[in-house]
């Protein structure tokens, strides 16, 4: 036997030898399954189950009191001629298109100011973040009604500067939506904190090099800060759009659940609530919920598609 054959036989025996009589032990995943079980059960029972049930109910006539009756595409066909639905879509899209950019602009502006390193930074950061925690609460929405009512604080401030006004800014169809958009912009704390974290990740050497080249503050912001911050802007944009389409509490409390004067505060989610729990048309409300899901999914997909033209990553 040659030396090469002897080496091959020895190597083969060495590889096969340890396997003789050895029992293959599978990893014990029982602990992992035990800890994941509550989440899995909750996801199926509280999320996946209701989603599937709502899809079924969207094809039925269901009033919460009697068994649902199958009606096919009738609920979806009704959407084509439902004028209140069209009004709610117009109000909601106006709220999103105007409110989201304004909120992100204010959040970015304050994040840039705070990033300069002012004294008592933790206090200001907490103070600016507080409205995000309270902005969607019932108490703040009721406070908003008092501020912008006919005898509210806003009219008192106008009178202090010599402008007499007894307008109910909440009760006027021309200004009611603007007050809700202002409330939305006021809750800029969450995106501001995320912007501030992103600004801290930009290398200071880039600003120093730009300053040496003679770039002023606006040029440095436009050429360095904005491009490097585009992933954070995109992240905040997607979250803000989804949250804005889902806005409900502000419009419900401020309008008293009616949708405001001339349906000027008839948000999509508020109209869905009125149909499902006010008129007991739960089948139609389920169809409205699925339409909202499709709208949010389509808008999010468009944002991801457009992101390749303006979002700049490190690679």
C-alpha positions as CSV (number, residue, x, y, z in Angstrom):
1,X,0.0,0.0,0.0
2,X,1.3,3.4,-1.0
3,X,1.9,6.2,1.5
4,X,-1.0,8.3,-0.1
5,X,-3.5,5.4,0.2
6,X,-2.4,4.8,3.8
7,X,-3.1,8.5,4.7
8,X,-6.5,8.3,3.0
9,X,-7.5,5.2,4.9
10,X,-6.3,6.7,8.2
11,X,-8.2,10.0,7.6
12,X,-11.4,8.1,6.7
13,X,-11.2,6.0,9.8
14,X,-10.5,9.0,12.0
15,X,-13.6,10.8,10.6
16,X,-15.9,7.8,11.0
17,X,-14.4,6.5,14.3
18,X,-15.8,9.1,16.7
19,X,-19.3,8.7,15.3
20,X,-19.5,5.0,16.3
21,X,-21.8,4.7,19.3
22,X,-22.3,8.5,19.7
23,X,-25.9,9.7,20.4
24,X,-26.9,12.9,18.6
25,X,-28.4,15.3,21.2
26,X,-30.8,17.9,19.9
27,X,-30.8,21.3,21.6
28,X,-33.4,21.7,24.3
29,X,-35.7,24.5,23.2
30,X,-38.4,24.0,25.8
31,X,-37.4,27.1,27.8
32,X,-37.5,29.3,24.7
33,X,-40.9,27.9,23.7
34,X,-42.2,28.6,27.2
35,X,-41.1,32.2,27.2
36,X,-42.4,32.8,23.7
37,X,-45.7,31.1,24.2
38,X,-47.5,34.2,25.8
39,X,-46.5,36.4,22.9
40,X,-47.4,33.8,20.3
41,X,-50.8,33.2,21.9
42,X,-51.4,36.9,22.2
43,X,-50.4,37.5,18.5
44,X,-52.8,34.8,17.3
45,X,-55.7,35.5,19.7
46,X,-55.5,39.3,19.9
47,X,-54.1,40.3,16.5
48,X,-54.3,37.6,13.8
49,X,-57.6,36.3,14.9
50,X,-59.4,39.6,14.8
51,X,-57.8,40.5,11.5
52,X,-59.1,37.4,9.8
53,X,-62.5,37.9,11.5
54,X,-62.8,41.5,10.3
55,X,-61.9,40.4,6.7
56,X,-64.9,37.9,6.9
57,X,-67.2,40.5,8.4
58,X,-66.4,43.0,5.7
59,X,-68.3,40.8,3.3
60,X,-71.3,40.5,5.6
61,X,-74.2,42.6,7.0
62,X,-73.6,42.5,10.7
63,X,-75.2,44.7,13.4
64,X,-73.5,43.2,16.5
65,X,-76.9,41.8,17.7
66,X,-77.7,39.3,15.0
67,X,-75.7,36.7,13.1
68,X,-73.8,38.2,10.2
69,X,-75.3,37.6,6.8
70,X,-73.2,37.2,3.7
71,X,-73.6,40.1,1.2
72,X,-70.5,39.7,-0.9
73,X,-69.0,43.0,-2.2
74,X,-71.9,45.1,-1.3
75,X,-70.0,47.0,1.5
76,X,-67.2,47.8,-0.9
77,X,-69.6,48.9,-3.6
78,X,-71.2,51.3,-1.1
79,X,-67.9,53.1,-0.6
80,X,-68.1,54.4,-4.2
81,X,-71.2,56.5,-3.5
82,X,-70.7,57.2,0.3
83,X,-70.2,61.0,0.4
84,X,-69.3,61.1,4.1
85,X,-66.5,58.5,3.4
86,X,-65.2,60.8,0.7
87,X,-65.3,63.7,3.1
88,X,-63.4,61.8,5.7
89,X,-60.8,60.8,3.2
90,X,-60.3,64.5,2.2
91,X,-60.1,65.6,5.9
92,X,-57.6,62.8,6.8
93,X,-55.3,63.3,3.8
94,X,-55.3,67.1,4.5
95,X,-54.3,66.3,8.1
96,X,-51.5,64.0,6.9
97,X,-50.2,66.1,4.1
98,X,-50.1,69.3,6.1
99,X,-49.5,68.1,9.6
100,X,-46.7,65.5,9.1
101,X,-44.2,67.9,7.3
102,X,-44.9,70.7,9.8
103,X,-44.3,68.4,12.7
104,X,-41.1,66.9,11.3
105,X,-39.8,70.4,10.4
106,X,-40.4,71.7,13.9
107,X,-38.9,68.6,15.5
108,X,-35.8,68.8,13.3
109,X,-35.4,72.6,14.0
110,X,-35.5,72.1,17.8
111,X,-33.2,69.0,17.6
112,X,-30.6,71.2,15.7
113,X,-30.9,73.9,18.4
114,X,-30.6,71.4,21.3
115,X,-27.6,69.7,19.6
116,X,-25.6,72.9,19.9
117,X,-25.0,72.0,23.6
118,X,-27.1,74.4,25.7
119,X,-27.2,74.3,29.5
120,X,-29.8,72.2,31.2
121,X,-30.2,70.0,28.1
122,X,-31.8,67.1,29.8
123,X,-34.6,69.4,31.2
124,X,-35.4,70.9,27.8
125,X,-35.3,67.5,26.1
126,X,-37.8,66.1,28.7
127,X,-40.0,69.2,28.5
128,X,-40.2,69.0,24.7
129,X,-40.9,65.3,24.8
130,X,-43.7,65.6,27.3
131,X,-46.4,66.8,24.7
132,X,-45.8,63.6,22.8
133,X,-46.9,61.6,25.8
134,X,-49.9,63.8,26.5
135,X,-50.9,65.0,23.0
136,X,-53.2,62.1,22.2
137,X,-54.8,62.0,25.7
138,X,-58.4,63.0,26.4
139,X,-57.4,65.6,28.9
140,X,-55.2,67.5,26.3
141,X,-57.9,67.3,23.7
142,X,-60.4,68.8,26.2
143,X,-57.9,71.5,27.0
144,X,-57.6,72.3,23.3
145,X,-61.3,72.9,23.2
146,X,-61.0,75.4,26.1
147,X,-58.0,77.2,24.5
148,X,-59.6,77.6,21.1
149,X,-63.2,78.1,22.2
150,X,-65.1,81.4,21.8
151,X,-64.1,82.5,25.3
152,X,-60.8,80.6,25.3
153,X,-57.2,81.5,25.9
154,X,-56.4,82.1,22.3
155,X,-59.0,84.8,21.9
156,X,-57.9,86.4,25.2
157,X,-54.3,86.6,23.8
158,X,-55.6,88.2,20.6
159,X,-57.5,90.7,22.7
160,X,-54.4,91.5,24.7
161,X,-52.6,92.6,21.5
162,X,-55.6,94.7,20.4
163,X,-57.4,92.1,18.2
164,X,-61.0,91.5,19.3
165,X,-62.3,88.1,18.4
166,X,-65.2,86.0,19.6
167,X,-64.7,83.2,17.0
168,X,-64.8,79.6,18.2
169,X,-61.8,78.3,16.3
170,X,-62.9,74.8,17.1
171,X,-66.5,75.4,16.1
172,X,-65.8,77.0,12.7
173,X,-65.6,74.8,9.7
174,X,-62.9,77.0,8.2
175,X,-60.5,76.7,11.2
176,X,-61.4,73.6,13.2
177,X,-59.1,71.3,11.2
178,X,-56.2,73.8,11.5
179,X,-56.4,73.7,15.3
180,X,-56.2,69.9,15.3
181,X,-53.2,70.1,12.9
182,X,-51.6,72.5,15.4
183,X,-52.2,70.0,18.2
184,X,-50.5,67.4,16.0
185,X,-47.5,69.6,15.4
186,X,-47.3,70.3,19.1
187,X,-46.6,66.6,19.8
188,X,-43.1,66.8,18.1
189,X,-41.2,65.4,21.0
190,X,-40.8,61.8,19.8
191,X,-39.3,62.6,16.4
192,X,-37.3,65.4,18.0
193,X,-35.5,62.9,20.3
194,X,-34.8,60.6,17.4
195,X,-33.5,63.5,15.3
196,X,-31.3,64.5,18.2
197,X,-29.8,61.0,18.5
198,X,-29.1,61.0,14.7
199,X,-27.4,64.4,14.9
200,X,-25.1,63.0,17.7
201,X,-23.9,60.4,15.2
202,X,-22.6,62.8,12.6
203,X,-18.8,63.2,12.8
204,X,-17.8,66.7,14.0
205,X,-14.8,66.5,11.6
206,X,-17.1,67.1,8.7
207,X,-18.3,70.4,10.1
208,X,-14.8,71.5,10.9
209,X,-13.6,70.7,7.4
210,X,-16.5,72.6,5.9
211,X,-15.9,75.6,8.2
212,X,-12.3,75.7,7.1
213,X,-13.4,75.8,3.5
214,X,-15.6,78.8,4.3
215,X,-19.0,77.2,4.3
216,X,-21.5,79.1,6.4
217,X,-24.1,77.5,8.7
218,X,-26.8,77.0,6.1
219,X,-24.4,75.5,3.7
220,X,-23.2,73.1,6.3
221,X,-26.7,72.1,7.2
222,X,-27.7,71.6,3.6
223,X,-24.6,69.7,2.5
224,X,-23.8,67.7,5.6
225,X,-26.6,67.5,8.1
226,X,-29.5,66.8,5.8
227,X,-27.9,64.1,3.6
228,X,-26.5,62.2,6.6
229,X,-29.8,62.6,8.4
230,X,-32.0,61.3,5.6
231,X,-32.3,57.8,7.0
232,X,-33.6,59.2,10.3
233,X,-35.9,61.6,8.4
234,X,-37.3,58.7,6.4
235,X,-37.8,56.6,9.6
236,X,-39.7,59.5,11.3
237,X,-41.7,60.1,8.1
238,X,-43.0,56.6,7.9
239,X,-44.0,56.4,11.5
240,X,-45.6,59.9,11.4
241,X,-47.7,59.0,8.3
242,X,-49.0,55.8,9.9
243,X,-49.8,57.5,13.2
244,X,-51.5,60.4,11.4
245,X,-53.8,58.1,9.4
246,X,-54.7,56.4,12.6
247,X,-55.5,59.6,14.5
248,X,-58.8,59.4,16.4
249,X,-58.8,60.7,20.0
250,X,-58.2,64.4,19.1
251,X,-61.0,64.6,16.6
252,X,-63.4,62.5,18.7
253,X,-63.0,64.6,21.9
254,X,-62.8,68.0,20.2
255,X,-65.8,67.4,18.0
256,X,-67.7,65.5,20.6
257,X,-67.8,62.4,18.4
258,X,-69.9,64.2,15.7
259,X,-67.1,65.0,13.3
260,X,-67.2,68.8,13.9
261,X,-69.1,71.5,12.1
262,X,-69.9,70.5,8.5
263,X,-67.9,67.3,9.0
264,X,-64.7,69.4,9.0
265,X,-63.2,67.1,11.7
266,X,-64.6,63.8,10.3
267,X,-61.4,61.8,10.4
268,X,-61.4,58.4,8.7
269,X,-61.1,56.6,12.0
270,X,-63.9,58.7,13.5
271,X,-66.2,57.8,10.6
272,X,-65.3,54.2,11.0
273,X,-66.2,54.4,14.7
274,X,-69.5,56.0,13.9
275,X,-70.4,53.3,11.4
276,X,-69.4,50.4,13.6
277,X,-70.4,51.5,17.1
278,X,-72.9,54.4,16.4
279,X,-74.9,53.0,13.5
280,X,-74.1,49.3,14.3
281,X,-73.0,48.6,10.8
282,X,-70.1,46.5,11.8
283,X,-69.8,44.8,8.4
284,X,-69.4,48.1,6.7
285,X,-67.0,49.3,9.4
286,X,-64.9,46.2,8.8
287,X,-64.7,47.0,5.1
288,X,-63.7,50.6,6.0
289,X,-60.9,49.2,8.3
290,X,-59.5,47.1,5.4
291,X,-59.6,50.1,3.1
292,X,-57.6,52.1,5.7
293,X,-55.1,49.2,5.9
294,X,-54.7,49.2,2.1
295,X,-54.3,53.0,2.0
296,X,-51.6,53.0,4.7
297,X,-49.9,50.1,3.0
298,X,-49.9,51.8,-0.4
299,X,-48.7,55.1,1.0
300,X,-45.9,53.3,3.0
301,X,-44.9,51.4,-0.2
302,X,-44.7,54.6,-2.1
303,X,-42.5,56.2,0.6
304,X,-40.2,53.2,0.4
305,X,-40.1,53.4,-3.4
306,X,-39.3,57.1,-3.4
307,X,-36.7,56.8,-0.6
308,X,-34.1,55.5,-3.1
309,X,-34.1,58.9,-4.7
310,X,-33.4,61.0,-1.6
311,X,-32.3,58.7,1.3
312,X,-28.5,58.3,1.5
313,X,-27.0,55.5,3.5
314,X,-23.4,54.9,4.4
315,X,-22.9,52.3,1.7
